[in-house]
Amino acid sequence: MAGTLVDPRYTSQACPECGCVNRANRPARGRFVCTGCGLAGHADHIAARNIAARGVAGWAVVNQPHATGLPSARRDRESKPPASTGGS
């Protein structure tokens, strides 16, 4: 799946609520009814929810902050006003 940001496989057969993946979840072309929890709706809407959730999960992995949460000398220097040199 080169170039694909989100793997679309099984998105129209997977339930976004309980995670049940089953061909029987698609009783008709445009219909989705989960055999696990009973969630029902338009198949394209369910697939879109699954793709969105996968995209958010993938985006979170890619965009992890690089900060360690430890104090930084540079950060401390930038947050303090410059020291007065005295003299008039």
Beta strands, then each sheet from edge to edge (+ up, - down):
strand 1: 31-33
strand 2: 40-42
sheet 1: 1+ 2-
end
